[in-house]
Amino acid sequence: MEHIETLVIGAGAVGLAIAATLSEQQEVIVIEQHNHFGEHTSSRNSEVVHAGIYYPSNSLKAQLCVQGKALLYQHCQTYHVPIKR
Ligand SMILES: Cc1cc2nc3c(=O)[nH]c(=O)nc-3n(C[C@H](O)[C@H](O)[C@H](O)COP(=O)(O)OP(=O)(O)OC[C@H]3O[C@@H](n4cnc5c(N)ncnc54)[C@H](O)[C@@H]3O)c2cc1C
């Protein structure tokens, strides 16, 4: 435990993504109040991959949606997660 550098509280999509990235370079612990990961908002949404069309063109939100969409498709392909486009 002494060498743990980062503690992530919350195993939703955001906490898990942060932990996955950080864990490539350091020891990370994720703490979740429920028994399993993703039991809160991340497993109770509309399951739509946002394309950024609802945000002003070139806004940071629109840019991140487009970038995130490509990364998500890539991630699903790498880990064989079925996804409907
Ligand atoms: C109705 C609805 C529909 C949506 N539809 C879409 C969609 O179609 N597409 C899309 O991309 N996004 C959608 N979203 C948004 C998306 O679901 C959220 O932005 C995303 O899931 C947030 O992830 P998160 O990790 O921040 O939160 P969460 O998934 O809520 O994760 C936070 C975690 O932290 C844990 N936690 C909190 N406090 C503590 C504590 N003190 N100790 C330990 N654990 C704790 C919680 O139990 C939870 O597991 C929707 C959201 C809602 C509400």
The ligand as an SDF file (V2000), in Angstrom:
LIG
                    3D

 53 58  0  0  0  0  0  0  0  0999 V2000
  -30.4540    9.6450  -18.0230 C   0  0  0  0  0  0  0  0  0  0  0  0
  -29.0490    9.7920  -18.5610 C   0  0  0  0  0  0  0  0  0  0  0  0
  -28.8020    9.4470  -19.8770 C   0  0  0  0  0  0  0  0  0  0  0  0
  -27.5070    9.5850  -20.4110 C   0  0  0  0  0  0  0  0  0  0  0  0
  -27.2750    9.2000  -21.6920 N   0  0  0  0  0  0  0  0  0  0  0  0
  -26.0060    9.2410  -22.1860 C   0  0  0  0  0  0  0  0  0  0  0  0
  -25.7130    8.7490  -23.4840 C   0  0  0  0  0  0  0  0  0  0  0  0
  -26.5840    8.2900  -24.2130 O   0  0  0  0  0  0  0  0  0  0  0  0
  -24.4170    8.8190  -23.9220 N   0  0  0  0  0  0  0  0  0  0  0  0
  -23.4090    9.3270  -23.1420 C   0  0  0  0  0  0  0  0  0  0  0  0
  -22.2510    9.3480  -23.5830 O   0  0  0  0  0  0  0  0  0  0  0  0
  -23.6620    9.7830  -21.9050 N   0  0  0  0  0  0  0  0  0  0  0  0
  -24.9330    9.7470  -21.4030 C   0  0  0  0  0  0  0  0  0  0  0  0
  -25.1760   10.1920  -20.1370 N   0  0  0  0  0  0  0  0  0  0  0  0
  -24.0680   10.7320  -19.3690 C   0  0  0  0  0  0  0  0  0  0  0  0
  -23.1490    9.6190  -18.8400 C   0  0  0  0  0  0  0  0  0  0  0  0
  -23.9130    8.4850  -18.4470 O   0  0  0  0  0  0  0  0  0  0  0  0
  -22.3680   10.1900  -17.6690 C   0  0  0  0  0  0  0  0  0  0  0  0
  -21.7320   11.3800  -18.0530 O   0  0  0  0  0  0  0  0  0  0  0  0
  -21.3210    9.2020  -17.1730 C   0  0  0  0  0  0  0  0  0  0  0  0
  -21.8590    7.9090  -16.9580 O   0  0  0  0  0  0  0  0  0  0  0  0
  -20.7420    9.7450  -15.9020 C   0  0  0  0  0  0  0  0  0  0  0  0
  -19.7620    8.8260  -15.4550 O   0  0  0  0  0  0  0  0  0  0  0  0
  -19.0790    9.0420  -14.0760 P   0  0  0  0  0  0  0  0  0  0  0  0
  -18.0100    8.0080  -13.9480 O   0  0  0  0  0  0  0  0  0  0  0  0
  -18.6980   10.4770  -13.9240 O   0  0  0  0  0  0  0  0  0  0  0  0
  -20.2580    8.8310  -13.0020 O   0  0  0  0  0  0  0  0  0  0  0  0
  -20.8750    7.4590  -12.4190 P   0  0  0  0  0  0  0  0  0  0  0  0
  -21.1000    6.4200  -13.4680 O   0  0  0  0  0  0  0  0  0  0  0  0
  -22.0500    7.8930  -11.6100 O   0  0  0  0  0  0  0  0  0  0  0  0
  -19.7210    6.9300  -11.4900 O   0  0  0  0  0  0  0  0  0  0  0  0
  -19.4240    7.5070  -10.2460 C   0  0  0  0  0  0  0  0  0  0  0  0
  -19.1590    6.3650   -9.3140 C   0  0  0  0  0  0  0  0  0  0  0  0
  -18.6810    6.8900   -8.0900 O   0  0  0  0  0  0  0  0  0  0  0  0
  -19.2370    6.1280   -7.0400 C   0  0  0  0  0  0  0  0  0  0  0  0
  -19.1360    6.9580   -5.8380 N   0  0  0  0  0  0  0  0  0  0  0  0
  -19.6700    8.1900   -5.6460 C   0  0  0  0  0  0  0  0  0  0  0  0
  -19.3350    8.6540   -4.4470 N   0  0  0  0  0  0  0  0  0  0  0  0
  -18.5760    7.7040   -3.8540 C   0  0  0  0  0  0  0  0  0  0  0  0
  -17.9300    7.6160   -2.6060 C   0  0  0  0  0  0  0  0  0  0  0  0
  -17.9790    8.6080   -1.6980 N   0  0  0  0  0  0  0  0  0  0  0  0
  -17.2240    6.4920   -2.3180 N   0  0  0  0  0  0  0  0  0  0  0  0
  -17.1600    5.4760   -3.2490 C   0  0  0  0  0  0  0  0  0  0  0  0
  -17.7400    5.5150   -4.4410 N   0  0  0  0  0  0  0  0  0  0  0  0
  -18.4480    6.6210   -4.7480 C   0  0  0  0  0  0  0  0  0  0  0  0
  -20.6450    5.8370   -7.4960 C   0  0  0  0  0  0  0  0  0  0  0  0
  -21.2120    4.7270   -6.8130 O   0  0  0  0  0  0  0  0  0  0  0  0
  -20.4360    5.5820   -8.9740 C   0  0  0  0  0  0  0  0  0  0  0  0
  -20.2220    4.2010   -9.2700 O   0  0  0  0  0  0  0  0  0  0  0  0
  -26.4650   10.0830  -19.5940 C   0  0  0  0  0  0  0  0  0  0  0  0
  -26.7260   10.4160  -18.2650 C   0  0  0  0  0  0  0  0  0  0  0  0
  -27.9920   10.2630  -17.7490 C   0  0  0  0  0  0  0  0  0  0  0  0
  -28.2410   10.6130  -16.2970 C   0  0  0  0  0  0  0  0  0  0  0  0
  1  2  1  0
  2  3  1  0
  2 52  2  0
  3  4  2  0
  4  5  1  0
  4 50  1  0
  5  6  2  0
  6  7  1  0
  6 13  1  0
  7  8  2  0
  7  9  1  0
  9 10  1  0
 10 11  2  0
 10 12  1  0
 12 13  2  0
 13 14  1  0
 14 15  1  0
 14 50  1  0
 15 16  1  0
 16 17  1  0
 16 18  1  0
 18 19  1  0
 18 20  1  0
 20 21  1  0
 20 22  1  0
 22 23  1  0
 23 24  1  0
 24 25  2  0
 24 26  1  0
 24 27  1  0
 27 28  1  0
 28 29  2  0
 28 30  1  0
 28 31  1  0
 31 32  1  0
 32 33  1  0
 33 34  1  0
 33 48  1  0
 34 35  1  0
 35 36  1  0
 35 46  1  0
 36 37  1  0
 36 45  1  0
 37 38  2  0
 38 39  1  0
 39 40  1  0
 39 45  2  0
 40 41  1  0
 40 42  2  0
 42 43  1  0
 43 44  2  0
 44 45  1  0
 46 47  1  0
 46 48  1  0
 48 49  1  0
 50 51  2  0
 51 52  1  0
 52 53  1  0
M  END
$$$$
